[in-house]
Amino acid sequence: SETTPSTTKPTSTKTKNIQVINQSCSFLIIGGGIAGVSCAETINFLAPEATVIILSESSLIKSVTNLVQLGKFAQQFEVSEIEAAQFSRGNVKVVKDKLKSIESRKKAMETTSGLRITYEFLCICSGARPKLVEADVADFVLGIRDTESVKEFQKQIKHGSKFVLVGNGGIASEVAYEIRGVEIDWVVKDSHISSTFIDAGAAKFFESRLHNKNASKAPQTVVKRMRYTEEASSGAALGPDWHRLLDMTGGAANDNVKVHFGAEVKQISRNLESDHPITVELTNGEKISTDFVVSATGVVPCTSFICDENFKLGPDGGIFVDELMRTSLDSIFAAGDVCFAGWEHSSFWHQMRLWTQARQMGMMAGKSMVASQRGEEILQDFCFELFSHVTKLFGFQVVLLGKFNGQGLENNFEFLFRVTPDLEYVKFVLKDGRLVGALLIGETGLEETCENLILNCIDLTPFGDDILNPNICLLYTSPSPRDRQK
């Protein structure tokens, strides 16, 4: 049917002394993070007459701002916090509440406060929660995820002199580099730092900045966009520049970072014989007396709600979705960190739970939901042909393209490097003479050229090592669709 149901006036009934308020909408989105908001914005653009409800645990939702195209795929953007009341406009409404259960057969859901919403199509964008280090002294283990956890972290570094940082991804790297006035013991299970994104060579490129933070860090610029705060925030994760929201300086004179390579946390126990309250024992036998532990060891999909039917799940516990973000249940979609990309991937794409992919998946889900309502057939968006992510590590712009670390290529590939200390680090990943991935650190200007070389599978064998010769201008423009057909 082409008819779009309008939002009904709330009606209420009382069941077992719980007041149930009924509403209805065309599209219901669970989650106010990047995936959910991108989904809602796409639906509102394609079908402005349709009613959309976003269910968010926080009164602040996340929105992409200051979008800059570095290439056809690579995009740099910031994440802003917006008051729900400001985002609610026209046929789009944000409801602050928490999902309790889904009745997929009746196309309805219920919140913890008793709100019942019926929908035509549902998209689950509930994100992921931090996977914390297990410990008997859980009060001393912090996970950095939302505004509330950051405020607790800020309080801890103001009163402590040292802490143990566990993890080797983006948040761990930001904490190690950005925090001042606190001694940090960084525990990584790998042989080099930031292994989620970079190789051992790039880690060496960054090490001078890590151990000389005050000299290497550029003056902090003003964030020219509005920010909001609230007393207790939960739900959507922080933006990429979360450390600029608050004063993250401790009171200790020493802010050295000591990295413990090839180790994991074995046990955390109370310490009664030191000025520091806990002792962290590592698998290599080291024992560290410290004030608290920051756990940044990844995330787990948030699927802790009740559903009358079982979703098909991926091996990582995420909700299994196909190339159009459809789940195994009728009229239910999923996007972002909560889902597992279950389709056959492109040769140059793989899933990582990152801001970039949350936005891409949310937009794809929005297109697919509108197409389903209209009975139209669509194809998967072209952005899933090539993995791309832009971030910032240790003060440098970092662009990741394709199989940037040789993921899934076994040993059948080679690396080419170009390194200028304190300026740029360029790595090409080649297989059978063709570029399949790239890691670009610094202002290289090679983003679009690399995208085109990867997607068009150009044989670079004749160029040899000169492909990265800085004296050669490497420019490649993608052929037109007509030329490709020829």
N, C-alpha and C positions, 0 to 999 in steps of 0.2 A: 504494500500500500504506500502511496506517495504522501498520505496524510501524516502530519507530524503532531503527536499529541501535545497539548499545551500543559504547562505546569498547573496542577490543580491547587485550589486553596487548601491549606492544611486542614485536615479533619482529625479529630482525636477520639479515641475510645480507651476504656480502662479495662485491662486484663490483669487479674491477680495483683491489683493495687499498683500496677505500673502503667503510666499514661503513654499510650502509643499514638504518635502523630504521623499521619499518612501524607505522603507527597508522591508525585510522579513526574517523570521526565523522559525525553527521548534518549539522551545519553548521560550515563552516570559514570563518573571517574573517581576511583579510590586513590587518594594521594595528592598532596599539593606540592610535590617536588618537580624537578625539571621534566620528567617524563609525563606526569599528569597534566601540568600546565601547558606543555607543548601540544599534547593531545587535544586539550580543550581549545587552544588557540587555532589549531588546524580545523577542527570541527566548526568553530564559529566563523572561520574564513570561508569554508566550502559550503556551509549550510547555516547562514546567519539567522534563519527563521527557526531553527531547531532549539529546543530547550536543553541546557547542559547544567548539570550539578556536579561540582567538585566536592568530595568529602575529604576534609583535611583535619589532622589532629592538632594542627597549630593554626593560630590566627594569622600567621605569616606564611605566604607561599613564595615559591622560587620562580624567577623569570629570567630569561636570557636578555642581556643588554649589551650594547657596544660590540655588535657582531662585525668582525673584520674577515674578509675572504683573503686568505694567503694563497689559495689555489682554487681549483674547481671543487675539491673535497675538503682540504684543510681549512678549518675555521677557528679563529680565535675569538672568544667571547668572555664576558663576565656574567656572574650570577647575582641578581639583585633580590632582596627580600621586599615583598610588597604586601601591604595590608590587604586582607581578604576583602574588606569592604570596598577598597579602591578597585580591586580586580573585578568584583561583581558588577556587571553592567549588562543592559539589554537582556538577552535570554540566557546569560551565563551567571550562575549563582554559586557562591562558595559557602559551604556549611561546615562549621567547626564541630567535629564529633569523631568518634572512633568506630570503625567497622567491627561488628560483633559476629554476624552470620550472613550467609548468602543462601537464598532459596532459588536455585537456578531454574527449577521446573516452573515456578510461579513468576520468574523474572522480578524478584524482589530481594531487598536486603534490609537488615536491621542494625541499628547502632547501639552502643552501650547505654545511651540515654533514653532509648525507646523510640527513636525516629525510624519509621518504616518508609522506604522509598521503592516504588516500582519503576521499572525502566524498560526501554526497548532494547538497548544495547549497553553493556557494562564493560569498562576497561579497568583492570587492576594494575595500579602503579604504586603499590605500597612500599617499594624500595627494599632496602636491606638494613640489617642491624649489625653493629660491630661484633666480630668474633673475638671475645676477650680471652686473655690468658686465664686458665683455671687456677684458682688459689683459695686456700682456706681463709685467708685474710682478704676477702673480697673488697673491703672498704678502702684498701690501699691500692686497688687496681682501677685505673681510669681508662675509658674509651672515649675518643674524640669523635663526635658524630653531629651533635646539634648545639644550639646556643647555650642550653643549660649545661652541657658537659664542658664546653669551653670556659664558662664562668667558674665551674668547679676547678678546672685545670689552672686558671688564672689565680684562684685563691691558694691553691697548693704551692705554686712556684713563688708566691709572695712570702710564704711562711717556711718554705724549705730551701735547702742549699744544694740538693742533688736529687736526681731521679734516674730510673732505668727506663729506657725507651726500647720497646720490642716491636720489630717489624721492619720491612725493607721496601715499602712502596712509597706512594706519593706523599701521604700524610706524615709518615715517619721522616721522610727527607725534609719536609717543610719544618717540622718540629726541630730537628737537629740543627737546621741552618738559621731559623728565625728567632729562636728563644735566646735571650741574653740573661746574664746574671744568675745562671744555675749550671751546676756541673752535670753533664749528661754521660751516662754509660749506655751506649747504643749497641744492642744485641741483635745481630743479623745471622741468619742460618746459612747465608751464602758466603762466597769468598770475596765479594765486593759490595759496595753500598748501592742502593736504589736499583736492585736487580730486576724489579718489575718492569722498568722502562729501559734501562741502559746496560751496556756490556762493561767488562772489566776496564777496557781502555777509556771509555767515557767516565767511569768512576774515578780513574786516576786524574782525568782532566778536571774533575770537580773537587778533588781532595784538598787542593791548596785553598779553595774558598771555605771549605768546611773547617779547616784548622786555623784559619785567619779571618774569622767572620767579620770582625770590626773593620778591618782594612778593606775587605772585598765588597762589603755591602754598600750599595749606592744609597744616597739620601732617599728617604721614603717620601713618595709623592702623595698628594692629596687625592683621595678617592672622590671623584666628582659625580656622585650619585647619591640619592637619598637612601638612608638606612633606617630600619625600625628595630626596636627591641621590645621584649616582653618579659615579664617576671619568670614565667615557666614555659619554656618552649620545648616541643618534642615533635617527632615526625621527620620531616624532610631534612636531608643532610645539609651541611654547611657549604658555602660557596668556595671557589678555589682560593680566594684571598681572605679566608676566615681570620688569619693571624693579624690582619690589619684592622679588625674590628675593635680590638681591645689592646691595652698595654700588656705585652707579654714579656716583661722584664722582671727578673727576680731580684732579690736583695743581696745575693752572694757576690763576692769579688771575683770568684773563679767561674768562668763559663766555658771551660774546655770540654771538648767532646772526645771521649775514648770509645773507639769502635772495637767490639768483641766479635771477630769473624768466626764463622763456622760453628756457632753455638746457639742453643735454645734454652729456654727457661725450664729447669727441672723441678724446682720447688721454691715456694715463697713462704717464709716463716717469720714469726715475730722475733725481734732482736731485743734482748733485755740487757745486753752488755755493751751497748754503743749509744751514741747520741742520736742515731738514726733508728726509727722504730721497726724496720723490717730488714731481712736478709734475703737476697735473691741468689739461689744456687743455680749455676749453669751446667749444661751437660758436659762441658770440658773440665769441670771440677772447680772452676772459679766461684768464689763467694763475694757478693757485693753488698755492703751495708748502704742502705738508701732510705729516702723518705717516702717514696711512692713509686708506682710503676705505671707507665703509659703504654697501653696495649694498642698497637696499630697493625694487627695481623690479619687484615682482610675483613670481609663482611659475609653475612649469611642472609639469603632471601627471606623477607618477612611474609610468612604464610600462616601466621598463628591465628587464623580465623576459622570459623565453622562453615562448612558447606554441605548441602544435602547430597551432593554427588562428589566423587573423588576426581580431582584434576590429575591429568597425566603429568608426571614430574620428570625433570631431567636428572642426570647423575649428580648434579650439585645441589639438588633440592629445590631448584627454581621451577616455576610453572612452565611446562613445555609449550612453545608456540611455533606455528609454521611461518612461512615467509611473509604472510600478511598479518602477523601478530595475533592470529586466532588460537585460542586454547582448545582443549578437547571437549569443552562444554559449549552448547549452542548459545550464540549471541554474546559470548564472553570473550574478551580480548585481554592481553596483558602486555606491558611494556616496561622497559627500564631494568633496574637491578633485580626485581622480583622474578623475572622470567629467564628461561633457558632457551637460547636460539636453536631450535630443533631442526631447522631446514638444512639442506645440503649447501654448505657455504661456498662462496666464490674462492678461487685459488689465492686471492690476496686479502681475504677478510677473515677475522676471527673475533670471538666475543671477549670483551673485557668490560668489567663493570665500572664505566667511566661516564663523566658528565656528557661527553660528546655522543656516546651511544644511547644514553638515556633520552637525549633530545631527538636523535634520529628515530629511535623506536617509538617514541611518543607521537611524533608527526606521522609515521607510517601507520600506527594504530588509528589515528584520527581519520586519515584518508580511507583506510579499510572499513571503518565503521560507517562512514557516510556512504561509501559505495555499497555496502551490504544493505543499508536502509533503502537505497534507490534501486537495488537489484542490478547494479553495474558490475562489470568485471574489470579489475585493475591488475597491474603488474607491480612487483616489488620495486621500491625506489632504487635509483642507480647508486645512491650513497653506500649501499651494502656490497658494491662491487670491489671497493677498496677500503681497507682499514685506514683511518686517519685520526690523529689526536694531537692537539696542541696544548702544551702545559708550560709551566715554568718551574725549573729546578735550580737551586743555588744561584738565583739571580739571572739565569740564562733562559731564553726562549728555547723550547724543545719541541720538535715536530717529529712525530712517528708516522711512518707510512708503510702499508703492506706488511710483509713478514720482516719487520725491522730488526728482529733478533734471530732470524732464521727459524721461526716457529714452524714445526711440522715438516721441516725439510730434511730431517735426519742429518747426514754428513755430506749431502750432495749439494754443496754450495760454497761460495767463496766471499770474502770480505775485501773491499777496497776502502782505504782510509785517507782522509786529508785533515791534518790537525794543525791549528795555529794556537799555541798556548794562550789562555785568557781571552781568546777571541772567537774561535769557532772549532767545531768538531763535526766532521762529515763522514758518515759510513754508508757505503752502498753494499747491498746484499745481492749477489748475482748467482743465478742458476742456469747452467748451459749457456752462459754468455749473455743472459737477459736479466735486466733489473727486476727483482721481485720485492724489494723492501729498501727502506732508507731511514737513517737516524740523522736528523739535522739539528745541531745545537748552535745557537747564536743566530745572527741575522745573515743567513746564507743566501737568501733569494732564490733557492733552488726548488721550492715547494711544487710549483705547477709543472716545471720541467720533469721532476721525478715522477709526479702523478702520470703524466703522459707517457713517459718511457715505460713505466710499469704496465699500464693498461694496454698499450699497443704492442707490447712484447717485442720491442726492437732489439735486434742482435747487435750487441755492443762489442763483440769480439774484435772487429777491425781497429777499434780505438785503443785497446789494451789499457794500460794504467793511465794513459793520457785523458781518460774520461773525467778524471778529477784534477787535471792539471790546472792550477789557478790562472795560468797565462792563456788558457783557451776558454773562450766564451761558450758555455754550454747552454744552448737554447733549443728547445724543441716544442713546437706547437702541434696540438692534436689535429689530425685531418678532419675535414667536414664529413658529415654522414654520407654524402654522395661519393666522396673519395674513398671512404671505408668500404662501400659496396663494390666499387671498382676493384 
